[in-house]
Amino acid sequence: MQSFYLSMKQIRHVFLFIGLLIGFFSCKQEKENSDLFFEKIRTNKKNIEIFMRAMPKGGDLHHHFAGSIYPETILKWAIKDNLYLDLSNYTINHEKPKQNFIELKNITSRPDYESLKNKILQWWSVRDYTPDFYPSHSLFFETFTKFIQIVPKNHPEGLLEIKNRAKLENVSYIETMFVPIQSLIQTDYLSSFNQKLRQDALTQNKDIILQDLEMMYQDFIKNGAENEAVEYNKKIIEDNHYKYQIDDSNFSLRYQNYVIRTNPPVDVFESLVLGFMSAEKSSLVVGVNIVAPEDNEVAMNDYWLHMIMFEFCHKKFPNVKYALHAGELTHNLALPEQLSDHIKMALEIAGANRIGHGVDIASETNAPKLLNFMKEQHIPIEINLTSNEFILNVKNENHPIELYFNNKIPIVISTDDAGILRTDLTTQFVELAWRYPHFKYSDIKQFIYNSLEYCFIEEPTLKKRLIQDLNQRFTIFEENIKKDFQ
Ligand SMILES: [Zn+2]
């Protein structure tokens, strides 16, 4: 009986092995069939668009809230709030400018409304853009200063706009860089530290800088920083998020706090500490980031100091994740030595969990070592094709996406600022497939899975649910799309 039992067990194992083998080959066959199918349709760019629009896209992880709202919406808010438009620079004002302005409440009844509106949208986005209009890099970054002040009052409408647009293009998750935390803590008495920190940064006197940061950190705590972070989470994040039901069964959104790298060091540090505190205390706030033009003189000079600040905050709040804009630079914007180490510092000093842009990777000293580090540590790169094309004038073979791919760095595809750039996530995938025929459908599908694999969601059940939901969406999509193209 014993030997008969064993032989039955062995037989079962053989069947199991054959079953697994069939499963493996049918899965491989299915993958090859899907790749072949996509190869047939990708010769036509509009076919790619139809395909990509329907395709499930998982999450958009590099997403600036204010820059993702279309400027048409922002203009409507400014009209509704009866604000002023300064015609000398197309900036929205709460106060009446001294001259050359219009009162926006009357704008729609003006006979020249359509042309005026068009002009506003040209200054607030890439509409009708030609290089002789204005430098693209300046147009992009200056755009924020023209309307950013009216965004906070309209957070719910903005959140609903980006949510509804995401659902329309089969996006199930957004991780948005929402707002910098405005602190009420008085820091004027610390202003001498702006100079001191910069002075010590010149000689990379890290120990002294860490001592100063610790002293300021203790001061922030004494002055109620934790309460501020809690209040911010409640009033700015949770109240709107729950009241307007931003999450539903088909969509979820989480928030990143950010600091502005062009601000004075004490302000950056204060905002960073509050950003980390807020992220630690709320599961809706899943990370921290650093924004504003990396090539700005202040941002350049303070870059190393900012990385030390992230390193400091990581020690205080080891569970908080952060993605860093790093290497969003070209020779057109920076000196060769400034292109040599930003990604390296973001990885090795700050300890970034994801890198945003990383366009200048090939100009970094010892890029192969960095790429290998990213591969070994599973640090993804957030790729923003339209943004890099407009702001940096980098596209096609000049973009490092294939370098990252060939070095096995996890790639995620994102929009950056879909409103200002007048784009969407679908278009990013269209450009990806059109410009880089080397990427197979199965590679693109992997990028989409990466967007959920490497998102900063803290709730394991939510992450699991989103991945299961993505599986289902792909099953439906792959069945239907083949019928559509028959
Ligand atoms: Zn960005």
Residues whose N, C-alpha, C, O or C-beta is under 5 A from the ligand:
A	BS01	ZN	D416
